[in-house]
Amino acid sequence: MARHGITVADLQEVISAAVGGMPLTTTVEGRERFPVRLRYPRELRDDPEALSRLIIPTATGAQIPLGDVAGIEYTKGAQMIQSENTFLTGYVIFDKTAGKAEVEVVRQADALLKDRLADGTLQLPPGVSYKFAGNYEQQQRAADRLLVVIPLSLLAILLILYFRFRTMTASLIHFSGVFVAFAGGFILLWLYGEPWFMNFTIGGENVRELFQMHPVNLSIAVWVGFIALFGIATNDGVLMGTYIHDTFIAENPRTREEVREAVVRAGLKRVRPAAMTTATALIALLPVLTSDGKGADIMIPMAIPTFGGMLIQSMTMFVVPVLQCWWREGKKAVSDCPDIWTP
């Protein structure tokens, strides 16, 4: 370095600016401040061979590569003693394979280690223990909370229906849309994992690749999508049942034939609004299902059960009128034969 008129400080300054970056300014976004740094592209600083070709200016104005004045090599640094809760700790990092859920992988790994410890294949020294940690812990805690949130959500929906119709039978009839939508969500999740589903090309674009169809595990995002589905799954049923209910109040049919005519007439007037409600929800989810940007790995699993549930949930346009007709025919039969209630 002395032959070229370069000091150690000059050399370190060039390396620091090229690899670590040189702060130029600070960008302000609301109350947050972010430094703007300038450094060499990654391909010029990601391996020793590339670093050795960095240009160093000399005192005479000449430029020489870094490899002429410095040797670059990998060396093993000093070991670090890690501890947690006053115990010495060592970390073994592993990742899951594609198509596997993190919680399931941890359970399988834990079961394998316990089997090895039980048959003596694996032996732990005295005072040594192991514990799994990572993202799966958060998923496990979230899953435990969902065991409470999902039943409460279903109960809240049922109570809202009861406050509207004032009878448990009518509330359960409209609540049946939740079960239909629940089945539709699982059907679409299953179809996403089938290689033949939507495996065709439109305009040179493979539909399966466009919608990023691949096996989807039952993650927290999927269950959140089901919770959102439960809230909108009863829309068509309530839309249909409310009009049928109002029609019966206005017309008060007295015979079985009049009951059926009233149900069919009221149902036909609500087919188009119910179809428009479902179509609006499905169309709104298409951009989410085809997204590939940041956050798509969470939003797509949330949208899949909602899309599948709303697609199948359109059956409630036929299920609710049938159940309403069956229920009201039964009520009419009871009112026509009051003696059956005599003890």
Stockholm file with secondary structure:
# STOCKHOLM 1.0

chainA/1-343         MARHGITVADLQEVISAAVGGMPLTTTVEGRERFPVRLRYPRELRDDPEALSRLIIPTATGAQIPLGDVAGIEYTKGAQMIQSENTFLTGYVIFDKTAGKAEVEVVRQADALLKDRLADGTLQLPPGVSYKFAGNYEQQQRAADRLLVVIPLSLLAILLILYFRFRTMTASLIHFSGVFVAFAGGFILLWLYGEPWFMNFTIGGENVRELFQMHPVNLSIAVWVGFIALFGIATNDGVLMGTYIHDTFIAENPRTREEVREAVVRAGLKRVRPAAMTTATALIALLPVLTSDGKGADIMIPMAIPTFGGMLIQSMTMFVVPVLQCWWREGKKAVSDCPDIWTP
#=GR chainA/1-343 SS CTTTTCCHHHHHHHHIIIIICEEEEEEEETTEEEEEEECCCGGGTSSHHHHTTCEEECTTSCEEEGGGTCCCCCCCCCCCCCEETTEECCCCCCCCCTTCCHHHHHHHHHHHHHHHHHHTSSCCCTTCCCCCCSHHHHHHHHHHHHHHHHHHHHHHHHHHHHHHHSSHHHHHHHHHHHHHHHHHHHHHHHHHTCTTTTCCEETTEEHHHHTTCCCCCCCHHHHHHHHHHHHHHTHHHHHHHHHHHHHHHHHCCCSHHHHHHHHHHHHHTTHHHHHHHHHHHHHHHHHHHTCCSTTHHHHHHHHHHHHHHHHHHTTHHHHHHHHHHHHHHHHHHHHHCGGGGCC
#=GC SS_cons         CTTTTCCHHHHHHHHIIIIICEEEEEEEETTEEEEEEECCCGGGTSSHHHHTTCEEECTTSCEEEGGGTCCCCCCCCCCCCCEETTEECCCCCCCCCTTCCHHHHHHHHHHHHHHHHHHTSSCCCTTCCCCCCSHHHHHHHHHHHHHHHHHHHHHHHHHHHHHHHSSHHHHHHHHHHHHHHHHHHHHHHHHHTCTTTTCCEETTEEHHHHTTCCCCCCCHHHHHHHHHHHHHHTHHHHHHHHHHHHHHHHHCCCSHHHHHHHHHHHHHTTHHHHHHHHHHHHHHHHHHHTCCSTTHHHHHHHHHHHHHHHHHHTTHHHHHHHHHHHHHHHHHHHHHCGGGGCC
//
